Amino acid sequence: MASYKDIRLTDGFRIRRTIGKDLQHETHYHDVLEIGIIERNEARYQLEGADYFGKPGDVFICRPFEAHWSYNTNPAAPYHSIMVLFSPSVMDRIPDGNRLLIPFYATHWAAPLIPAETSCAQFIREAANRARSAAERRSVAWKTQEWIGF
């Protein structure tokens, strides 16, 4: 059974590092888009009743209101990841920003796992790392860098 998790985002988005926990837990859902990029060790994502196993560099996409949870595959080696959370409504701030959401809501939605070796996962990983680094440094343009992937 899935439960609702109320996530409040400042400015409609958040980028942060996370460490997985070896906890069995019911899945949860929320009203934000979640992108998880595995940095170290391995993780198991449970999404809508299916299990996906990820390694460093893999990207997981959890759409709003899609039940999910992630676990360590090895209790002695928790996975580390970058988590990007954002409200789809923030795309209204970008000219034609709603077009950027089309892949997330397409009827032909593929598996939520984007393998590390794909160019898409590599681009997402690089953009998330630059944005996270800028946010941690609190550089002058860190919010802009989060938006455009520099």
Contacts in CASP RR format, 6 or more apart in sequence:
PFRMAT RR
TARGET T0000
AUTHOR 0000-0000-0000
METHOD contacts of the structure
MODEL  1
MASYKDIRLTDGFRIRRTIGKDLQHETHYHDVLEIGIIERNEARYQLEGA
DYFGKPGDVFICRPFEAHWSYNTNPAAPYHSIMVLFSPSVMDRIPDGNRL
LIPFYATHWAAPLIPAETSCAQFIREAANRARSAAERRSVAWKTQEWIGF
1 26 0 8 1.000
1 27 0 8 1.000
2 26 0 8 1.000
2 27 0 8 1.000
2 28 0 8 1.000
2 29 0 8 1.000
2 67 0 8 1.000
3 26 0 8 1.000
3 27 0 8 1.000
3 28 0 8 1.000
3 29 0 8 1.000
4 28 0 8 1.000
4 29 0 8 1.000
4 30 0 8 1.000
5 28 0 8 1.000
5 29 0 8 1.000
5 30 0 8 1.000
6 30 0 8 1.000
7 30 0 8 1.000
7 31 0 8 1.000
7 32 0 8 1.000
7 85 0 8 1.000
9 32 0 8 1.000
9 85 0 8 1.000
9 86 0 8 1.000
9 87 0 8 1.000
11 90 0 8 1.000
11 143 0 8 1.000
12 32 0 8 1.000
12 86 0 8 1.000
12 87 0 8 1.000
12 89 0 8 1.000
12 90 0 8 1.000
13 84 0 8 1.000
13 85 0 8 1.000
13 86 0 8 1.000
13 87 0 8 1.000
13 90 0 8 1.000
13 146 0 8 1.000
14 83 0 8 1.000
14 84 0 8 1.000
14 85 0 8 1.000
14 86 0 8 1.000
15 82 0 8 1.000
15 83 0 8 1.000
15 84 0 8 1.000
15 85 0 8 1.000
15 128 0 8 1.000
15 131 0 8 1.000
15 132 0 8 1.000
15 135 0 8 1.000
15 146 0 8 1.000
16 82 0 8 1.000
16 83 0 8 1.000
16 132 0 8 1.000
16 135 0 8 1.000
17 39 0 8 1.000
17 80 0 8 1.000
17 81 0 8 1.000
17 82 0 8 1.000
17 83 0 8 1.000
17 132 0 8 1.000
18 80 0 8 1.000
18 81 0 8 1.000
18 82 0 8 1.000
18 83 0 8 1.000
19 78 0 8 1.000
19 79 0 8 1.000
19 80 0 8 1.000
19 81 0 8 1.000
20 43 0 8 1.000
20 70 0 8 1.000
20 71 0 8 1.000
20 72 0 8 1.000
20 78 0 8 1.000
20 79 0 8 1.000
20 80 0 8 1.000
20 81 0 8 1.000
21 71 0 8 1.000
21 72 0 8 1.000
21 78 0 8 1.000
22 71 0 8 1.000
22 72 0 8 1.000
22 75 0 8 1.000
22 78 0 8 1.000
23 71 0 8 1.000
24 71 0 8 1.000
25 69 0 8 1.000
25 71 0 8 1.000
26 69 0 8 1.000
27 46 0 8 1.000
27 47 0 8 1.000
27 49 0 8 1.000
27 67 0 8 1.000
27 68 0 8 1.000
27 69 0 8 1.000
28 67 0 8 1.000
28 68 0 8 1.000
28 69 0 8 1.000
29 64 0 8 1.000
29 65 0 8 1.000
29 66 0 8 1.000
29 67 0 8 1.000
29 68 0 8 1.000
30 64 0 8 1.000
30 65 0 8 1.000
31 64 0 8 1.000
31 65 0 8 1.000
31 87 0 8 1.000
32 64 0 8 1.000
32 85 0 8 1.000
32 86 0 8 1.000
32 87 0 8 1.000
32 88 0 8 1.000
33 61 0 8 1.000
33 62 0 8 1.000
33 63 0 8 1.000
33 64 0 8 1.000
33 85 0 8 1.000
33 86 0 8 1.000
33 87 0 8 1.000
33 88 0 8 1.000
33 104 0 8 1.000
34 60 0 8 1.000
34 61 0 8 1.000
34 62 0 8 1.000
34 68 0 8 1.000
34 83 0 8 1.000
34 84 0 8 1.000
34 85 0 8 1.000
35 59 0 8 1.000
35 60 0 8 1.000
35 61 0 8 1.000
35 62 0 8 1.000
35 83 0 8 1.000
35 84 0 8 1.000
35 85 0 8 1.000
35 124 0 8 1.000
35 128 0 8 1.000
36 59 0 8 1.000
36 60 0 8 1.000
36 61 0 8 1.000
36 62 0 8 1.000
36 81 0 8 1.000
36 82 0 8 1.000
36 83 0 8 1.000
36 84 0 8 1.000
37 57 0 8 1.000
37 58 0 8 1.000
37 59 0 8 1.000
37 60 0 8 1.000
37 81 0 8 1.000
37 82 0 8 1.000
37 83 0 8 1.000
37 84 0 8 1.000
37 121 0 8 1.000
37 124 0 8 1.000
37 125 0 8 1.000
37 128 0 8 1.000
38 54 0 8 1.000
38 55 0 8 1.000
38 56 0 8 1.000
38 57 0 8 1.000
38 58 0 8 1.000
38 59 0 8 1.000
38 60 0 8 1.000
38 79 0 8 1.000
38 80 0 8 1.000
38 81 0 8 1.000
39 56 0 8 1.000
39 57 0 8 1.000
39 79 0 8 1.000
39 80 0 8 1.000
39 81 0 8 1.000
39 82 0 8 1.000
40 56 0 8 1.000
40 79 0 8 1.000
40 80 0 8 1.000
41 56 0 8 1.000
41 72 0 8 1.000
41 73 0 8 1.000
41 74 0 8 1.000
41 77 0 8 1.000
41 78 0 8 1.000
41 79 0 8 1.000
41 80 0 8 1.000
42 53 0 8 1.000
42 54 0 8 1.000
42 55 0 8 1.000
42 56 0 8 1.000
42 72 0 8 1.000
42 73 0 8 1.000
42 74 0 8 1.000
42 77 0 8 1.000
42 79 0 8 1.000
43 53 0 8 1.000
43 54 0 8 1.000
43 60 0 8 1.000
43 70 0 8 1.000
43 71 0 8 1.000
43 72 0 8 1.000
43 73 0 8 1.000
43 79 0 8 1.000
43 81 0 8 1.000
44 51 0 8 1.000
44 52 0 8 1.000
44 53 0 8 1.000
44 54 0 8 1.000
44 70 0 8 1.000
44 71 0 8 1.000
44 72 0 8 1.000
44 73 0 8 1.000
45 51 0 8 1.000
45 52 0 8 1.000
45 53 0 8 1.000
45 54 0 8 1.000
45 60 0 8 1.000
45 62 0 8 1.000
45 68 0 8 1.000
45 69 0 8 1.000
45 70 0 8 1.000
45 71 0 8 1.000
45 112 0 8 1.000
45 113 0 8 1.000
46 52 0 8 1.000
46 68 0 8 1.000
46 69 0 8 1.000
46 70 0 8 1.000
46 71 0 8 1.000
47 60 0 8 1.000
47 62 0 8 1.000
47 66 0 8 1.000
47 67 0 8 1.000
47 68 0 8 1.000
47 112 0 8 1.000
48 66 0 8 1.000
48 67 0 8 1.000
48 68 0 8 1.000
49 67 0 8 1.000
52 60 0 8 1.000
52 111 0 8 1.000
52 112 0 8 1.000
52 113 0 8 1.000
53 73 0 8 1.000
54 60 0 8 1.000
54 113 0 8 1.000
55 116 0 8 1.000
56 116 0 8 1.000
57 116 0 8 1.000
57 121 0 8 1.000
57 125 0 8 1.000
58 113 0 8 1.000
58 114 0 8 1.000
58 115 0 8 1.000
58 116 0 8 1.000
58 121 0 8 1.000
59 113 0 8 1.000
59 114 0 8 1.000
59 116 0 8 1.000
59 120 0 8 1.000
59 121 0 8 1.000
59 124 0 8 1.000
59 125 0 8 1.000
60 70 0 8 1.000
60 112 0 8 1.000
60 113 0 8 1.000
60 114 0 8 1.000
61 104 0 8 1.000
61 112 0 8 1.000
61 114 0 8 1.000
62 68 0 8 1.000
62 112 0 8 1.000
63 104 0 8 1.000
63 105 0 8 1.000
63 109 0 8 1.000
63 112 0 8 1.000
64 88 0 8 1.000
66 112 0 8 1.000
68 112 0 8 1.000
70 79 0 8 1.000
70 81 0 8 1.000
72 78 0 8 1.000
72 79 0 8 1.000
73 79 0 8 1.000
82 125 0 8 1.000
82 128 0 8 1.000
82 129 0 8 1.000
82 132 0 8 1.000
84 128 0 8 1.000
84 131 0 8 1.000
88 101 0 8 1.000
88 104 0 8 1.000
91 97 0 8 1.000
91 98 0 8 1.000
91 100 0 8 1.000
91 101 0 8 1.000
92 98 0 8 1.000
94 100 0 8 1.000
94 147 0 8 1.000
114 120 0 8 1.000
114 121 0 8 1.000
114 124 0 8 1.000
115 121 0 8 1.000
116 122 0 8 1.000
116 125 0 8 1.000
127 149 0 8 1.000
127 150 0 8 1.000
130 145 0 8 1.000
130 149 0 8 1.000
130 150 0 8 1.000
131 142 0 8 1.000
131 145 0 8 1.000
131 146 0 8 1.000
131 149 0 8 1.000
131 150 0 8 1.000
134 141 0 8 1.000
134 142 0 8 1.000
134 145 0 8 1.000
134 146 0 8 1.000
134 150 0 8 1.000
135 142 0 8 1.000
135 146 0 8 1.000
139 145 0 8 1.000
144 150 0 8 1.000
END
